[in-house]
Amino acid sequence: MTAVISLAALVGLVAGSFLNVVAARLPKGMSLVRPRSQCPHCGIAVRPQDNVPVLSWLWLRARCRGCGERISARYPLVEAGTAVALAAVAAVHAGDPAQLVLGAVLVLFLIPMALIDADTRLIPNALTGPAAITAIALGLALDPSGQPERLIAGAAAAAFFFVALLAYPAGMGMGDVKLAGVLGLFLARPWPSRSWSRSSPGPSWGWRSSPASAWPPGARRRCRSGRSSPSAAWSPSCAARR
């Protein structure tokens, strides 16, 4: 598990650097790959050695090598935050590859959405649309049996927030409605499978549904034999048998 968490944190550092680019360029309609990263003050291209997540910001003492202007602390914070978030997902879902992938991809979409929303008060369709498509595709590929629940959860979440939007339009926008649907697609879990107990004609979920199953075993034996038992005092079924 330690290796998985460490790898997730490393991927998070690298991905966080790219997510900074997404958050800065996507609202402006700029390409996410060209030109190379550059200083927002002087426009000089960032050298590869100055583009190492977190470490370069510390090494340069939060200043541009070319013009000396301060570099926002948001860049290393996003990189470190992405690393922590992916490591947390890996720690929780290390034994479930499907949920691990779904959780990690959701984090990679949510971080730029949150940054852009904080800057512009908008959640762009350029992120919610691909996020929804990715959730459906990954669900079908990794856990097809749980796909109906995810689709239902996505539709229900979007519908709920859409009704809230109609009731109070000033409280949110359509971006929030779409984000709710995306969260439902990623976060929904399959309903518990219904199993059948040999000792009872009714359904059970991993345990017999009879209230008597909650009694201590000794109390059940004493009740059947008719002997007195302190636990029988709170058992209507045992009292009835007497």
N, C-alpha and C positions, 0 to 999 in steps of 0.2 A: 504493500500500500504506500509506503514511503516513496518509492520510486515513481509511482503514478502521481502522487501529490506534487513531488518535485518537478516532474515533467510538465504538469499542468501549470505550475507557477511560472516556469520558464517560458512556456507558450504564452501565458498571460502577459508577461513583460513585453515580449515582441509584439503581440497583438495589440496591447495598449498603446504602443507607439503609433501603430497604424490607425487606431481608433481616434487618436488626437487629430490625425490628418482628415479623417472622415468628418469629424465634428466641425473642423475649421473650413473645409472646402465644400462639403455637400450643400449647405444652405446658399452658397454663392454660385452654385452650378458649375463649379470647377472640376476638372479631371482629378481623380483620386490617385493617379499614378504619375502624371506629368504636370508640371516640372518637379524636380526633386524638392525635398523639404528645404525651406529657406527661412532666414530671419524675417520676422514680420516688420522689423524696423528699417533695416538697410537693404533687404532683399538678397543678401549674399547666400549662396547655396551652402547648406550644412554639410560639413565634411563627414565621411563615414565614421571616423574616430570620435566625432562630436555627436553622433546619433545613437550612442549606446543607451538603452533605456535606463533611466534613473542615474546611472553612474556618471554619464557625461554632464548632466546638469550639476551634479555635486562637484565634479572635477573642474568645471568652468566657473564654479561659484555663482551659478544662476545668471551668467552674463554671456552675451554673444561674443565670440572670438573676434569677429570683424569690427563691430561698432561699439562694443562694450555696454550696450543697452541691456536692461534686465530681462531675463527670460521668465515667463510666468511659472509659478509653482504648480499650476494646473497640469502641466505636461508630466512631470514625474509622479504626481499624485494619481493621475489616470492610469499610468503604467503600473504603478504599485498596486492600485486598487483592482485593476483587472487581474493581476497575478494572484492577489488574495482571493478574489471571487472565484476564479477557476480552481484554485487549490481547495477552496471550501466545497465546491461542487464535487471535485474528485474524492475528497474525504468522505462525503456523505454517500456517494453513489459508486464507490470503487468496485463493488460487487455486482453492479447492474450496468452493463455497457450501454444499453439503450437510454436509460435515464441519465447517464453520465454525458453522453453526446448531446441529448436534447437540452440538458441544463447548461452545458458549456456554450452551445450555440445561442441559447436564449440570452445568456450574459453578454455575449459579443454583440448582440443586437441592442440590448437594453442600454448599455453604456453610452453609445453615441446618441441614442434617442434622448436619454436624460440630459446629456450635454447640450444638444441642439435645442431641446425644450427650454433649458435654463437660459440660453442665449437669445432665442427668438420667440419663445412662447408657442412654438409649433412643433408637431411631431410629423416629420415628412413622410409622404406616401412612398418615397424612394426607399424607406427602411421598413415600414409596416407591411407593404406589399410583398417584398422578397422574404420577410420574416415569416409571413403566413404560408407562403408557398414552400419555404424550406421546412417548416414544421410539419406540413402535410406529407411532404416527400420523405422526411426522416422517419415519421411515424409509420408510414407504409413499409419502409425498408427495414426498420429495426424492430417494430412491435406492431405488426398488422392487426393482431387480435384486440389491441386497445384503441384502434383508430376510431371506431364508432363513438366511444366515450369522449375522445379528444374533439371530434367534430361537434358533438352535442355541447360540450363545455364551451367551445369557442363561439358557437352560435348563441348559446344562452347568455354568456358574458357580454357579448356585443349587443344583444337585444336589451339586456338589463340597462346597460349604460346609455343606449339609444333612447330608451324611455325616460331615463333621468335627464338626458339632454333636452328632450321635448318639454319636460316639466320645468326645467330651469336652464334655459339656453346660456345664461351668463356664467354658469358654473363650470362648463367644460366645452370642448369642441369635438368635432368628428374624429380628430386624431386620437382622443382618449377612447372613443368608442372602438376604433380599429385596434388600438393597443390592447384593450380588454379582450377582444377576440383572439389576438395573437397569444396573450397569456393563457387563455383557455386551451388553445391548441397545443401549447408546450407543456402546461402544468397538470392537465387532467390525468387522473389515474384510473385504471380499470376498476370496475365494480367488483366486490368480493365474489368469487365463484361459489355457487351453491352446491353443497355436498349433502349426502343423505346418510343418516346414521342407521346402522343395522338394528339398533335397539329401539328405534322410534320411527313411526311412519311419517313424521313431519321432517321438514328441512332443518339443517343445522349449519352453522358456520364454524366448523372446527370443534364444536362441543355440542353435547345434547341440549336441546332447548328446554327440557323439563326443569322446573325450579328445584327439584330434588337434586339435580346435578351439582348445585352449589353447596350441598351439605357436606360436612366431613365424612369420609367413608365409614368411620366407626359409628357415627350417629345414624347413618342409613341402616347399618346392620342391627343396631339396637332397636330402631323403629320397627324393622321387619319382625324382630323376635318378640316385640311387645314389652321389652324391658324399659324401665324409666331412663330418661336421658335429659340432661340440662338443655341440650340443643333442641329436644323435641318440643320445648315450651314455645319456641317461636316458629314451629313448623305446622301450619294448618293441615297439610296433607297427612302428617304423622298423627296428629290429633284425631283426624277423621277416621284413621284406620283403627284407632282404639274404640 
